[in-house]
Amino acid sequence: MSEQAETPVDLPDGWTTRIPDLDDLPALLALRAADKTPFEGGGNVDGDAISGEIAGPASWTRQQLVALDPAGDVRAWASAHDRAAGRTLVYLYVDRSIEQAAEVAAGLYAWLEAQARSMAQLRGITETHMDASPFADDTVQRDWLTAAGFTNKRTWLHMSRPVLPDEVVPPLREGVTIRPVEKHDNGFPVAADLQTVHQTLEESFQDHFNSYRESFPEFVQRLREDPGHRWDHWWLAYVDETLPAGSLVASVLPANAAGVEGTYVEYIGVNRNARGRGVAKGLLYAVIGDAIERGRDRVALEVDADSPTGADGLYKSMGWVTDYITESWHKDVAV
């Protein structure tokens, strides 16, 4: 059994906590599915992704805890992700059928705040920014966040677009070229291309909400943690053949009920000086074309509902529709 948590947690009498392990996977899958089902219209959960969060590469930058009721059953799961310097993503899943759900949530949010402080201390910084992402219609989670001192800051649209086998992708606008990142003979990507992708995205999001600096090693490592990551899902766009104008990173969505995989757009960014040249649309069509070739049936993405670039309008014009909505709730914590 995993060791007990060192930081005390204020929970109901008889409750205990410990670090999760792979034996907890069924319980954690159930908690995640119960959290998603009412708002996404289904409880499909990627078991590989969750096992990676518990005991894989995706666990290395996280502090986690499960809470057990007096009978020893896992009833809650809290996770603090050290995303980058000054950024801590927090996740909390609680069995809402229990009478003490709000009390358990309060104790675990306090524990998550303590972990965020510890992460900031390890990085040698004096404050960090906690970020939670509840579903917009989840009034229970929103109440827990309010009680924990979080504030609602932003709304995000989660959109998808069907991909048809006989769909024809339009040509690129004149002067725009798009290619996958180059690879070495052993299949690994050329580092210079990955660095160009990272730099392009950093520059593209400078004027966006909640933008922050993520180092190149952190960026690459975090994306590789995803079981759906593939090196051949990274694209670069150029204007006039030489000017890096944009980039896109995608991943593989697990098979749906019909047994068909999809594609997920993790990032798409276009430099300011290249906007209005058809770069974003070209990158999106590159992903759609790739999905068609791979026999996939959908492409999904997430977009800031208040994006200054009006990206949601572009997506809607290209066939994307909103499936569900989440929010960003923030809390600034000083060490």
Secondary structure by P-SEA (a helix, b strand, c coil): ccccccccccccccbbbbbbcccaaaaaaaaaaaacccccccccccaaaaaaaccccccccccbbbbbcccccccbbbbbbcccccbbbbbbbccccccaaaaaaaaaaaaaaaaaaaaaaaacccbbbbbbbccccaaaaaaaaaaacccccccccbbbbbbbccbbbbbccccbbbbcccccccccccaaaaaaaaaaaaaaaccccbbbbbcaaaaaaaaacccccccccbbbbbccccccccbbbbbbcccccccccccccccccccccccccaaaaaaaaaaaaaaaaacccccccccccccccaaaaaaaaabbbbcbbbbbbbbbbcc
